[in-house]
């Protein structure tokens, strides 16, 4: 197979960049004008092509012949050197063009004047280095006979037909795992012998067996719903096990909120609070840690969950399961029939029902070689879907790669074959992903930017925008299963084994700190990445300056926003305890060939050194979250090849360098979250911008038209915020922005806060002329001071709009028919001071708001009436009405969640009755500070309500329920009635059977709780707050089902009787300053005491008066 044409060698992809440049007329013209030797270009082209002819054979033979492997490494080095040399010429070419443009127009032959100048020093340098590269290539090419290398025929990037599109994105069917799935579900749904012991099961098996897929199918199986877990969470752990990071990730998965706590004790406390008394299911996917002590540190807060909680683990090693003291389920390879089903499912082209006989026979033999691994079967099937001839299938069957030597046994042959048959341009893009740690979740756009910065994206004669090319490459790799969708929308991952493959094929020039062993970065390293946590134990950053040809410096972190926290002094120095003792200036002086430089999150970096301007090859610079940077050096404007500049959340940055417009190749400029309030000088010269985070309209009338015309000339896509719109005085200037022809998916239009217009009609015309395209999905308009809306807001010109935020429209007297927006899912209407009523004009038709899921009204000071149509809001899931003090009432609204706060319903309209039956599909109802509501009524069974929260409703007295709550609210699980002083009785007939959690602040309600609960109640958690009592009464008997009690802010509480607490497992006491002592006896397994000073003193270990009462408690926390 030595000379066989496959997808093209990885080396060929790097060579293609050189070929493209050598074919450029600009390069040849540059040589002629500089009077350089044109023969050098021709010779370089010839030598590179001769090397390219050998590349494919060499890449296969390197696995069996170490001499070929050494030769191939030397060739890669020589090719990289050639590419760097061509990059330097490209920089000089761009520099001359930019400087020529900046000269006065009186220079008739300005460009030629620059080219004809004598640059003796540069010319000598280029010719000398090119001769040196040619000598290396000549020497290497002459070795082909000794190495037995044969020339193949490779036709650029056209090999390997594009994978046909398929609707198969997620593995909806799982083959051969029914028995495994039943065993795990049975474990999840059955009782354990020791209910107080945390139950753990580990799915154990080698990589590629489908452990994660099996766990996903179990996690989403309807049978799990019968178990009634209070909390379900999925966490991908991966091979980098850091106690704080893992614990915090679990907390974030449970709360669905980002947590910035940097202290393990704080995270432990938060996690305990969330899990205490709750029955949970936690999946820990891809665990590698074998150290019991580290697992115990993670397990501690998890043990506070209610009996019946489960942890399901996936791992490759039984030692991992042993360290976690878990049960084990061994996952085996698929059987022959199941293997065939998986293979055929991916190998069949769309529309084909079965494989032809000849292909079936070859396919069966290929399946045998996959050894029962679903990932191998899936990947090789995707490859063969692109091959229609029997010869192609036989070539793959007979490939030598199936017999890789033992030293390469960590690479699955089927995966390597799939990689081998990739077109060379895809090989290069895939291999670059070796910089990412395992289970790293990446965003498509960010990865495409990295590819772009490395010149990986090919667009002959610039026929297409590079981002379009990158999108095509990405989707191709996704369709071939090299990438996978993650659990988060818009994020992607690589399977561990494919991550290993990427690292394997580019091990010579990629160094990933977490993966690569040793304390030294090799000189051959071209791409370097690290995770923040790995730096602490690494002492070899000094060797980074030895990698003088470095192209990528990339920090990666699974936790967005995590900072480096370098303690930088003077120069500034990386003198954090990572031992990163290199000044930034010294670093810049060593990495002259850097393409991608990210200092993301370097929060102590105060100054970017002037030497940044020496980085001629730099294409991408990310200084985001460098919160101490106040200004950028002017030298940054010498980076003529810069494509991407990110300055997001540099919160002290105030302005751009004066010559930023000279970065004419810039295609991405992001600076949201900064103090910058003006666009760069001569902004219109940045004609290649395609991504722009923010545009400020200048106050200078003379500049407005020119700047908006500059914006209009850009082919922007993505998201854009236009600020200071009030400065557009002539509506015709707004037309210059040409937003209607831009492929934006997100747009924000912001006027200055409290801006008052002299001419509302003109204000409307400005907004009318800022109409975006119908591709827009998210729109936010803030501080608009007009009185009317332009027609495009509601005439369905925005047919793809899913999110609309209208804020601080102080002078609008009427809402437009927003209900006509057919795709709208989320609508925020806030700060409409002039709105008195909302009626038919809001809906536009009988079938309005067809897809709306979330609706918010807030800060509507004068709003009094709301007419709701019964045919509106058929899918509404959440309704929020906040700070609308004059609202008199609402009519029938179908909603899944309703929150009314700030006295938003007027008593005169509702007679003090909140009619719950108006909302038949509500899931959650919150009434907060609705002082006018006296009663809550419900006429018939409500089959959707699961959570009822009533707080600080001062006039609420009773519930008008004609039937018991068990009948009216059969699915209610959470009930909170707090700070409602006149509510002293539960409704007649008792509480619903399925209640699991309650919060109360009235002593009479607490005292009657046991009488109102069914004997078989599910109540497990009770929060008691704001009680005005000195003693927790002896006669108050809490239900036996209760496992967790939380007592908060009982300022006068002094004593507690044991009689009411004897059945608890968990007790938390917080902000009870008068509490003097604990009961004399108790059987608690967990006790937390916070901010109870008298009690804290008595519970001091070992001489506190109450220490003897609590010394036996296993989980004890007193602060």
N, C-alpha and C positions, 0 to 999 in steps of 0.2 A: 504493500500500500504506500510505498515510499513516495512515489511521485503522484499519488492520487490527489485530485482536486477536491478539497473539502471546503469548509467555510472560509478559508483564508487564515494564515497564521496571525497570531497576535502582533508579531513584529511588523507584518504587512500593514496593519492599521496605523502604526506609528510612522511607517514609511510614507503612507498616503499623504500625511500632512506635509512632508517634505516635497513630495511630487507636486502637490497643489501649488506650493509656493514657487517651486522652480519653473512651473508652467505659466506663472503670472507675468504678463507683459510689463507690469510695473517693475518687477525685479530686473528684467533684462534692460529696461530703459534706465534704471538706477545704475547698473553696472556701466552702461555706455556713458552716461553723463559724468560719472565719477572716474571714468577712464580706467576702470578695473578690468582685469583679464576675463573676458566672457567665456573663454575656454574652461575656466574653473567651474562655472555653472554647468556647462555641458558635461564635463567629466564627472562631476558630482552626481548628476542625474544618471549617467551610465552606470556608475559604481553602485549606486543605491538600487537600481533595477537588477543588477546582477546578484546582489545580496538577496533581494526579494525573491528571486527565482529559487533560491536554496532554502528559504525560511521555513516552508511548510514541512519539507523532509526533515530538517534539523529539529523542529519542534516535536516531532514524533520520536526521532531517534535519541533524543536527549535522555529518555527514560532508561535506556539500556546501554548507552555509551557515555561515560563521564567526560570524555574528550569533546564530544559534540556539545554537551551541556556547557562546558567551559567556553567553547567557541561561541555558542549562542549568547552567553552572557557578555562576552567581549564585543560581539556585534551590536547588541542592544546599547551598550555604553557608547560605541562609536556613532550609532544612529542618533542617540539622544544628543551627543555633542554636535552633530550636524544640524539637528533641529534647533539647538540653542543658538548656533551660529546664524542660521537663517532668521531666527527670531530677532537677533540683534540688528541684522540688516533691515528687517521689517520695521523695527523701532526707529531706525535712522531715517528710513523712507517716510514714515508718518511724521516724525519731528520736522523734517524739512517742509513737508506739505503744510503743517500747522503754522510754522513760523512764516512761511510764504504768505499764507492767508492773512496774517496779522500785520503785514507791511502795508504802507500807504498805496492806494490804488494807482498813484502816478508812476509806479514801477511797471512799465509796459511788459517787461519779460521777467516778472518777479520770480516765478517758479524756476525758470532756467538760470537766473542769476544765482539762486541757491545751489542748484545742481552743479553749475559750472565752477563753483568755488573749489579751491584746492583744499582737500582734507587729507593731507599726506599721512598723518598719524593714523587716522581711522582706516584709510586704504591699506596701509601696510599691515595693520592688525588683522583685517579681514582676509587679505590674501595669504598671510602667514598661517592663520588658523585653518583656512580652507585647505591649504596644501597638507597640513598636518592630518586633517580628517581623511583626506584622499589617500594618504599613505597608509593609514590604519585600515581603511576599507580595502585597499589593494592587497595588503598583506593577508587579511582575513579571507578575501575571495579566492586567493591562490591556494588556500588550504583545503578546498572542497575535494580535491582528488585524494589527499591523504586521509580525509575523514569519510570518504565514500558517500559524499552528499550528491544527490541527484536533483536536477532542475525539474521543477513542476511548472504547470501553467496555471497562473492565477489571474483572474480578470477583475481586479479591483474589488469593489464592494458589492458586486452584483450577485455573488453566489449565495445559494440558500434562499429559496423563494419565501416570500413573506407568509407568515402563518395566517390562514383564513380566520376571519373574525368568528367568535363563538360566544354564545350566551352563557357558557359554563365559566362562572367566575368563582363561585363558592362550591365546595364539595357537598352538594345536597344529598348525595347517596354515599353510603359507606359500605364497602363490600367486605364480607367475611368476618365481620366483627359483631354480629348479632349476639352471640353467646357471651362475648366479653362485655358488651354493653349491658346485657341482662344481669350479669354478676355484679357489676358496679352499681347499677340502679337498685338492685336488691340490697346491697350494702347501705346505700343512702337512705332507703325507705324503711329498713327494719330496725328494731330496738337493739341496743348493745347490752352486753352483760354488765358493764360498769358505766351507767349513764353520766356519772360525774367526771369521767376521764375523757379527755379530748380524743375523739376518734379520727384516725388518719389512715388513708389508703394510698399507696403508691403504685401507679402504673409504671412498670419497669420494662424497658426493652431498648434495643440498639437504635441508633439514629435512622430516620427514614421509615420507621415501622407504622407511623400514624398515631402515635400516642396523643399528640395534641388534638388531632382530628376526632379521635374517639372521645376525648374529654369534652370537646365542644358539643358533640352530639348528645352526650349524657347531660351536660349543663343545660341544654335547651330542650330536653325531652319533656313533654307534657306531664309525664308521671311524677316528675320532681315537684310539680305544683301541689300534689296531694300531701307532700311532707310539710308544706306551709313554713318554709324558711322565712324568717323575718328579714334576713339580709342575704343577698347573693353577690359574690364578687369574684372577678377573674384577675389574676396578677401573673405577668410573665417575669420570672425571676432571672433566668439566664445564668451563665457560668461565673458572673462577677457578683459574688455574694457579699454585700456590705450590710451590716445589721441595720444601721440607720436608714439607708436607702430602701431596703426591702420593707422595713416596718412602715416607713412613710408612704411607700407605694401602695401597701395594703390599705392604709388609712385613706389615701386619695381614691382608691377604687371603691371603698365603701361609701365615702361621702360624696363622691363625684365632684370633688373640689380640690384645687391645687393647695398644697400645704407647704409653707416656707420655713417650718420649724427646723432649726439646725441642731436641736438638742434632743438626744434620745429619750430622756426622761419626759420631756414635754410631749413627744410623739406617743410614748407609751401611755401617758395619762389620757390623751385625746382618744386613743384607740380603745382603751378600757371603757371610757364613758360611752362610746358608740356601741360596744359589744356587750356590755354588762347586762345580763338578763335576756339577751337576744339570741335566738336560735339562728345560726348562720351556716351557709355553705361557702367555703373559700376554695378556689382552685389555684394552686401554685404550679404554674407550668414551667417546665424546663429547669429543674433544680439540679445543681451540681455540687453544692456544698456537702462535704463529708465530716465537718467538724461539729460534734454535738453541742459544744459550748455556744457556738454562734447560733445554732438553731434554737437552743433554749432561750437565748436573749430575744429572739423573734417570737417564740411561742408564748412567752409570759403573758402579754396582754390578751392573747387569743384564748387563754384558758378561762377568761372571765365570761365567756359566752354561756348561754343557757344549755342545759342538758339536751343532747340530740344534735349539737353542732357537729359539722363534718368538715374535714380538710382533705381534698383530693389532690394528689401530687402526680406530676409526670416527670420521669427521670430516666437516665440511661444506666444508672448504677444501683445495684442492690446495697452497696455501702451507704449511699445517700438515704435509702429507706431505713436502713438499720440505725443510722445516726438520728433519725427523726422518730424512732421507735414506732414505726407504722406497720400496718399490714401490707402485704405485697401481692400484686396481681401481675404475673409475668405475661407480657404480650409477645406472641410468637409470630413468625413469618406467615404470610398468607398462603393458603393452599393453592393448588394448581388451578382449579376452576375460578377461584376469586381473583388470582393474578391475571388470568385471561380477561376477565370482565373489566378490571381496572385498565388494562392495556388497551383493549378495544374501545373503551369509552373515550380515550384520548387520541387514539390513532385514527379513528374514523373521521373522514371529512364530513362537514355539514351536509346533510341530505342523503348520505350513504347509510344503508341499513346493515350491511355486513361486509367483511373483507372478502376479496376474491380468493379463490382456492390457493393460487400460488403464494400470494401474500400471507395467507393464513398459515401455511406450512412454515415459511421463514419466520413469521411472527411468533409462532409457538416456540421455536428454538431461541429466539431473542428473549422471550419471556423467561425461559429457563435460566438464562444468564443473569437475570435481575434478582434472583435468589429471594423471591417473596417480599421484596421491599416496595411498598406502595409508592414512595417518592420516586424511586428509580423507574418503576413502571409508568408512572404519570409523565415523567420528564422525557423518557425515551419514546413514549407514545406521541407526545407533542412534537418531537423531532420528526418522527416518521409520518406524521400527518402532512408534512411539507414535501414528502418524497412519494411520487406516484409510481415509479418504475420498479420492477422486481430487482434490477441490478443495484439500485440504490439500497434496497433493503438487504441484499446479500452482502454488499460492501460493509454495511454496519455490522451484520452478523459475523463476518470474517475478520473484523478489525483486530489488530494486535493489542488494542487498548484493553480488551477484555482480560488480557493476561498481563496486567501491570505487575512489575516486580514487587516483592514483599515490602520493600522500604517505602512504597507508595500506597500501602494497603489502606491508609485512612481515607483515600479518595475512592468513591464508588464508581466503577468503570462506566456504568450507564450514564451517570451525570457528566463524567468527563467526555464521553462520546457526544452528548448533547451540546456541550460547550465547544467541542472540536468542530462541529458542523455549523456553528454560528458564523454568519458573515463577519469579517474581520472588524468592521466598525462596531459591531455589537460586542465582540470579544473585549475590545478596549474599554468600552463603557461598563461592562459587567465587572471586569477585573478591577477597575478603580474602586468598586464598592468594597474591596477588601479593607479599605480604611475604616469602615464602620464596624463597631463591635457587634457581637451576636445579639440578635433580637432588637437591634436598633431600628426604630421606626422613623422612616424618612418621608419627606413630602416631595412629590414629583417635581414641583417647580424648583426647589432648592437643589435637587440632584442634577437637574438639567442645567442650572447655572454653573455647577461645578464642572460638568462635562464641557460646557461652553468655554469656561476659563482655561481648560486644558487643551483647547483646539481639537476636541474629539468629534465635533459636529461638522459634517461635510455638506456644503451647499455650493456646487460648482457655479461659478459666475454669479454667486449670491442670488440665485433665482428665487430662493425661499428664505424667510427669516430663520435664523438659527434656532430659535425657540420652537418653531414648527418642526424642524428636523429633530430636535431633542424629544419632542412629544412623540414623534413617530418611533424613534429608537426605544423610548421607554415602553410604549404600548406593545412593541414587538417583543421585548424581553418579558413583559408581563404575560403576554399570550403564550409564550413558550415556557411558562412556569418558573422562570428564573427569579421573578419577583412574585409576591403574594400580597393580597389585601390584608391589612391588619384589622383589629377589632374597632379601630377608630376611623371614621369616615375621612377619606382623603389621605390616609397614611398607608405606607407599605413596608413590608419586611422581606428579608431573605431567609429561607430555611437555614438552619445551622450548617447542614452539610454543603449547601451551596455557598455559604459564607466561607467554609473551609476550602472549597474548590477555588473561590476567588483569591484567597490568600495563597493557595498553593501555586497558582499559575503566575502570580506576580511577586513571589517571595523575594526575588532578587532586588526589587526596587521599591517595595512598599514595606514600611515599618510601622506596625500598630503596637503601641506601648503595652496594652493589656495582653496582647497575644504573643509577641516576640520576647523570648527569654534573653537573659544577659543584661549587662549594665553598660552597653556600648551601642551606639547607633552606627551601623555600617557606613562606610564612605560611599558605597554605591546607592544609598537610599535616595530616592527621588520624591517619595511621598511619605509624609510623617503625620500620624494622628495619635491622639491620646484622650483618655477620659480623665476628668479632674481627679477622681479618687485614686487613680493609678500613679499619679505623679509623686505622691507622698513617699512611696517606697523606692523610687527610682533615683539613682545617683549619677546617671550618665548623660545629663543634658549638655555637659561640656563637649561631648563628642558630636553634638548636633552641628557645630561649626565645621566639623570635618566633612560633613555631607554638603560640599560646596555647590553641588548641582541640584540641590533640593528644589522641588517644584510645588509642593503642598505642605503647608503647616496648618493643621486642622484640629482644633479641640472638638471633641464630640461628647455629648452628655445626653442621657435619656431624660434628664430633668431640665426642661427648658427654663432658662432664667438663672440657672445655677452659676454663681460667680467664681472666678479664680481666687479672689482675695489675696492677690500678690501683695506682700508688704514691700512696696517699692520705695527706695531711698535715692535721693540725689539724681542719678543719671537718666532715668530711673532704673533700678536693678531688680531683676527677678530674684529676690532674696527671701522668698517665703520658705518655710521649712521643707519644701520640695527639693531644696538645694539646686534650684534653677538659677545659678549664679552667673548669669550672662546679662550684660547691659543690652537694652534693645538696640542701641546704636551698633554695638559689636555684632549682634545677631544679624542686623540688616547688612552690615559690611561683608558678612560671610555668605549670605544666601542671595547672591546677585541674580540667580536664575529662577527665583520664586515666581510661580504663577498665581497660586491661591494662598493668601495670607489672612488668617482669621485670628483676631485678638478678642473675640467675642467674650464679654463678661469679665474682662480684665479690669475690675472695678477700681483698682488703685493706680491705674495708668493715668498720669496727669498730663503728659506731653508726648506727642508723637514727634520723634526726632526728625530734623531736616533731612537726614540720610535716607528717609523713605523715598525721596526723589531719585535715588540711585537705582531703584529696583525697576530697571527698564522693561523686564519681561512680565511685570505684575499685571494680571488681568482681573483679579478679584480681591478686594480689600474689605474686610468686615470688622468694623470697630464698634458694633452694636453693644449696648450696655457697658461701655467704658464711661462710667458716669462722672468721672473727674475731668474729662477732656473739655476745655473751654474753647479751644481754637485748633484749627488744622494748619500745618505749616504751608507756606506758599509753594514749597518744593513738591507738594503732592500734585501740583498742576503740571509737573514734568512727566507724569506717568501716562504718556500718550497712548499706550496700548490698553489702558484700563477700561474694562467693560462693565464692571459691577462695583458699586460703592455703597456700602450699607453703614448707616450712622444711627440706626434706630435706638431711641431711648438713651442717647448721650445727653442726659438731662441738663447739662451745663453748657452745651455747645450753642453759640449765639449766632454765628454767621459762617458763610462759606468763604474760602480763599477767593481773592479778587479775579484770578485767572482760571477758575474752574471750567469756563466755557472752552478752554483749549483741549479738554478731554473729549475730543470729538467722536471717539469710538464708544463713549459711554452709552450703554443700553439699559442700565438699571441704576436708579438713584433713589434710595430710601432714607428718610430722615424723620420719621414720625417720632413723637415724644421728645423732641429737642426744643430749644428756645429760638431756633431759626424762624424768622418771620418775613424774610425776603428771599426771592429767587436769586440765583447766581446772576452776576452781571453778564449781559449778552446771552441770556438763557436760550434765545432762539437758535444759537449756533450748535446746540446739542441736538442735532437733527436725528441721531440714531436712537434716542431714548424710546424704549418700549414699555418700561415699568417705572412709574413715578409715584411715590407715596403721597406727596403733598404739593399743591400749587398755591402760592400766595398772590393775590391780586394786589399790585402795587398802588400806593396812594398817589403817586405821580401820574397825572392825567396823560402826560406825554408818553409815558412808558406802557400804559395799560393796553392800548391797541396793539403795539408791537409784541408785548409779552403774550397776550392772548392769541395773537396770530401764530407765535412760536409754538404755543401749546396746541393750536389747531393743526399745525403741520406734522405733529408727532403721531406715529402709529401706535398709540398706547393700548394696552390691555391690562387685565388684572383689576386692581383697586386704586382709586384716586380720591383724594380729598381736596376740594377747592375751598380755601379759606379767604376771609375778608371780601366776600362777594359784594358787600355794601360799597366798595370802591368802584364798582362798575356803574358809572353814571349814564353812559350811553348804551341802551339796549342792543344797538348794532354791534358793539364791541363784544358782547356775549356770544354773538353768532360766530365770531372769529375763533372761539374755542373749539368749534366743530365737534361737540360731544356726540352728536347723533351718529357720526361715522366711526366712532371708536368702539372697539370690542371690549368694553369695560364690563366686569361682572359686579363691581361694587363702586358706589359713588356717594360721597358726602359733600353737601353744599352748606357752607357755614357763613352766616352773617355775624358781625360783631354783636356781643351781648348788649341788650338795651339800645340797639340802633333804632333810630326813629327816622323814617323816610319823609321827605317833603312831597313826594309824588307816588302814592300807592299804585297808580296805573303803570308808571314806569317800572316800579319794582316787579310788578307782575310780568311785564314784557321781558325784563332781564331773566326771570326764572323760566319764562316760556322759551327763550332763546338758548337756554342751557339744557334743553331736552336731550337725554341720553338715548342710546340705541335700544332696540327691543330685546337685546341680549342681556340687559341688566337684570341682576338677581337681587341685589341689596341696595336700598336707597335710604339715605338719611338727610333730612333738611332741618337745619337748626337756626333759630333766631330770625326767621323770615318776617319782615315787617309789612308785607303787603296785606291787602284785605281780601283778595280772591286768589284762587288757584288757577294755574294754566290748565288747558284741556288735557295735556299729555299725562297728567297725574292720574286721570280716571278713565280715559277713553280706550283703555286696553292697548294703548301703544306699548305699554310695558307688560307684554303678555307673559314674560318669564319671571316677573318680579315675585319673590317669595318673602321678602322682608322689607318693611316700610316703617321708618321712625320719623315722626313729625313732632318737633319740640320747640316750645316757646314761640308760637304764632299768636302774639298778643293782640293783633288787630283783626284777625279773621273772625267774621260773624257767622259763618256757615261752613260746615264740612262738605267737601265734594263727595260724589257717589263712589267712594272707595270700594264699595261692595262689588263693583264691576271688574276689579282686578282678579282675573280668573285663577291665577296661580298663587295668590297671596296666602301665606301661612302664619306670619307673625305681623302684628300691627301694634305700634305704640303711638298713642296720642297724648301729648303732655304739654301743659302750660298754654292752653287756648283760653286766654282770659276773657275773650269776647263771646264765647259760645254760651248761649242761654238754653237752647234746646237742640236735641238731635232727633230727627224724624226721618221721613221717607227719603229725603235728599241724600242721606248717608248710604242708603242701600242700592238705589239705582234700578233694582228689578226684584222680582219675587224670589229668584234663585241667587241672591247675593251671598258673598263671602263663602263660596262653594267649598273652598279648601282651608279656610282660616282655622288655625288650631290654637292660637294665643292672641288675646286682646287685652290691652292695658289702657286705662284712662287714669291720669293723675294730674294733680294741680290744676283742676278746672274750677276756678273760683266762683264763677257765675252760673255754672251749669245747673239747671233746675229740672228739666224734663228729658226723659229718654223713652222714645216710642220704639219698641222692639217688635219686629215682624216674626210671626211664628215660623215662617219659612226660611228665616235667616240663620246663619251660623250652624249648619248641619253637622260640622265636624269640630266645633269649638271644644277645646280641652281645658283651657284655662282662661278665666276672666278675672282681671284685677282692676278694682275701682278704689282709688286712693286719693285722699285729700280733695274731695269734691263736696264741700260742706253744704251746698244748697240743693243737691240732687234730691228730688222728692220721691223717686221710686223707679222701679223697672217693671216691665211686663214680662211675658214668657220669653225666656232665653234658654236655649239648650246648650249646656256647657259641662265640661268634665272637671273643672276646678274653678272655684269662685273665691275671691278674696275681696272683702269690702272693709275698708278702714277709713278712719278719719271722719266719722259722722257723715257717711256718703249716702244715707237714705233718709229723706225727710219724713217725720212722724205724721204730718198732716196728710200725706198721700197714702201711707200704708196702714194708718190706724195703729201704729206701733207693732205691727205683725210682720215678721219676715216669713213669707210663704215659700217654704222649701220645695213644695211640689211644683213650683214654677220651673224648677231646674231638674228635670227627670233623669239626666245623664251625668249629674255631678259625681265626681270621684272624691274631691276634697273641697270642703267648705270652711273658710276662715272668716269669722266676723270679729274684727278687732277695733276697739274704740268706736263702736257704733252706739252712741249713747241714747239714741232715740228708740231703739228696738226694745219692746217690752215682752214680746212673745215670739216663739218660733213654732210654726205649724207645718204639719205634713199629713196629707189626706189618705195616701195609699202607699203600698210597699215601694221602697226605693231600692232598686237592685244594683246600684252602682256606687253609692256612697261608701267609702272606706275610712275616711278621716273627717271628724267634726271637731273644729277648734273654735271656742268662743272665749274671748278674753277682753277684759276691761269694758264690758257693756254694762254701764252703771244702772240702767233702768230695766234690764232684763229680769223678769220675775218668774216666768214659767214656760212650759212646753204644751202646745195644744196638739196632742197626739191621740186620735180616737182608738188606736190599738196599741198593744205593747210594742216597745222598741224592737224586741226580737222578731216581730212580724214586719214592722215598718222598715227596719234597717238590718237585713239578714247578713250583710257583708261588712258591717262596720267593725273595724279592728282597733281604731285609735279614737279616744274621746278625751277632749281637754276642756274643762270648764274652770277657768281661773279668774280671780279678781272681778267676779260678778256678785256683789254682796247680797243682792236680793234673791239669788237662786239658792234655796235651802232644801229643795226636795227633787229627787229624780222623778221622771215621768212614771205614772202608774203602770204597773205590769212588769217592772224590772228592766234590767239592761240586756243588750244583745248577747247572745251566747258566745260569739266569736271575738269579743273584746280581749285584746292582748295588752294594751297599754293605756293608762289613764293618767291625767294630771288634774289635781284638785287643790283648792285653797280654802274651802269652807268646811269647818269642823262637822257641821250637821251632815253634809254629804258624805264625808269620810266615815262618820259613825254609822250611817245607814248603808254603807257600801256592801257589806256582807249579806244583808237582807235583800238587796236588789240584784244580786248576782245569782245566776243559776248554779246549783251544786257542782255541775260539770264545767264551770267557767274555764276559759283559756287565759284569764288575766295573769300575766307574769310580772309586769312592771308597773309601779305606781310612783308618781312624782307628787310630793306634798310641799306646798310653798305658802309663805306669808301667813302662817297660822298665828293668831294672837292668843296663845295659851302658854301656861308655865309648865304644864305636865302633859305628856302624851298619855291620854286617859287609859286606865286599866281596862275599862269596859269596851274600848275599841278593839274588836277582833278582826284582824285582817284575814282575807280569804286564804285558805291553805294552798291554793295554786300559786300564790305570789312567791316569786323568787328574788326579786330585786326591789328595794325601797330606797328612794332618794328624798331626803328632807332638806329643804333649802329656805334660807332667809326667814327662819322662825326666831325673831329677835328676843322673845321673852321665854322661850323654851328652856327649862332648867333640868327636868328629869324625864326619863323614859322608862316605862314599865316593860318587863320582859314578856309579859303575857301576850302582848300583841305582836311580838317579833320572833317568836320561837320557831317559825317555819321558814324564815328567810335564809337564803344562801349569801346574798350580797346586800350590804347596807352602806349608803353614802350619806354623810352629814356635812353640810356646807353652810357657812355664814350663820351659825347659831352661837352668838357670842356669850349667851348666858348659860348654855348647857354645862352642867357641873359634873355629871357623872354618868356612867353607863349602867345598864341593868346588871344585877349580880351574877347572872348566868346567861349563857347563850350558845348556839350551835352554828354560828356563822362560819362560812369558809372564806369570806372576803369582807374587809372593813376598810372604808376610806373616810378620813376625817380632815376637812379643809377649813381653815379660818375659823376654828372654834378654840380660842386661846385657853380657856379654862380646862377644857377637855384634853387639849394637847399636853398641858403640864401634867395632868393626872395619868396620861398614857405614856409617859416617858419611860424608856427602857434603861435600866431594870428596876429603878426605885420609885416609879410613879405609883400612886395609890390604886389606879385601875389597871396597872400592867398585868397583874395576875388574871384579870378577867379576859384579856385579849391575847396573851402570850401564845395561846394554842392556835390562833388563827393563821392559816397558811399564807394568805395574801393580805398583807397589812400595809397601809399607807397613811401616815399621820403627818400633816404639815401645818 
